[in-house]
Amino acid sequence: MSSIAAIQRDHAEAAEKMLGYRFHNRQLIISALTHPSAVENRPIWASYERLEFLGDSILGAMVATDLFEKFPEMDEGQLTRLKISLVSGVTLSEVSEKLGIGDLIIFGESEKGTGARGMHSALENVYESIVGALYLDAGYDRTHDFVRDTLSPYMVPERAQRPLSPKSRLQEITQRDMRCAPVYKLESEEGPAHHPTFTSVVLVQGRRVGKGSGSSKKEAETAAAQDALKRLAEEHPHADL
C-alpha cells in the first residue's frame, strides 16, 4: 500500500470514530479529508472539492430549517444574518478545530508551508466536505444530527446582529434588496506557490461590483466584497448599507 493510501486509511478510521459512524463507501470520507495538494494529477473526486460544494448547499438548507423552527419571532433579515454567521468560515473552522478535524486533514507537501492561513481554510472546507460525504452515505437525518450537534451551541440570537464581515454584509444586502447572492470569481493567481497573490471579482446579477487581492482566495474575496460595499455606498448614498 502506498504511503498516501495508508495515511488516508488511518485518517478515515479516526474520522469514523469521531463521527460515530462507519461509512459503507469508505472512499467518501477519504476524499472528504484529502486536500487537493495531496492528490495532484489525480481525478477531481480524489480530494474534498466536489464534496465541499455539495456539503455547502446541504449545510445551508439544514441551518436555515433549524433557525426557522427555533426562532419564530425573528424576521427575514435576522434569520439571514444568523445563518450567514453560522456557516461562515470563522465559525466552521472553530467548530472543526474543536472536533479535532485539523489532525485528520491530509495535506500535500506544497500546502504544508502555508501555516495558519492554509489550515483555517482547510478546516472550513473539510467540515463542509464531511457534511457532503455523510449525506451521500448516511442520508439526511444522520447528517442533520451531525450539523445540529456541532452548530447548536452557536445558534444564539446575539449572532443575528449586523455582521462585521464584508462578505457577510454584502450577502445580506444583496439578498435583502435584490433577492440574490453575490458570486465570486477568481480572476488571477500570481507569484510563487508558497506565497501566491490571488485576485477575485464579485458579481451581483451578472454585474461586476468589486475587485480585490489577497494571499488566499478567501482574502481576495473579502477584499472584493469590501470594494463592492464601498462602490454600492457611492452609487446609493442614502441606502442602508
Stockholm file with secondary structure:
# STOCKHOLM 1.0

chainA/1-241         MSSIAAIQRDHAEAAEKMLGYRFHNRQLIISALTHPSAVENRPIWASYERLEFLGDSILGAMVATDLFEKFPEMDEGQLTRLKISLVSGVTLSEVSEKLGIGDLIIFGESEKGTGARGMHSALENVYESIVGALYLDAGYDRTHDFVRDTLSPYMVPERAQRPLSPKSRLQEITQRDMRCAPVYKLESEEGPAHHPTFTSVVLVQGRRVGKGSGSSKKEAETAAAQDALKRLAEEHPHADL
#=GR chainA/1-241 SS CCHHHHHHHHHHHHHHHHHTCCCSSHHHHHHHHBCGGGGTTSCGGGSSHHHHHHHHHHHHHHHHHHHHHHCTTCCHHHHHHHHHHHTSHHHHHHHHHHHTGGGTCBCCGGGGGGHHHHHHHHHHHHHHHHHHHHHHHHCHHHHHHHHHHHHGGGCCGGGGSCCCSHHHHHHHHHHHHHSSCCEEEEEEEESCTTSCEEEEEEEETTEEEEEEEESSHHHHHHHHHHHHHHHHHHHCTTSCC
#=GC SS_cons         CCHHHHHHHHHHHHHHHHHTCCCSSHHHHHHHHBCGGGGTTSCGGGSSHHHHHHHHHHHHHHHHHHHHHHCTTCCHHHHHHHHHHHTSHHHHHHHHHHHTGGGTCBCCGGGGGGHHHHHHHHHHHHHHHHHHHHHHHHCHHHHHHHHHHHHGGGCCGGGGSCCCSHHHHHHHHHHHHHSSCCEEEEEEEESCTTSCEEEEEEEETTEEEEEEEESSHHHHHHHHHHHHHHHHHHHCTTSCC
//
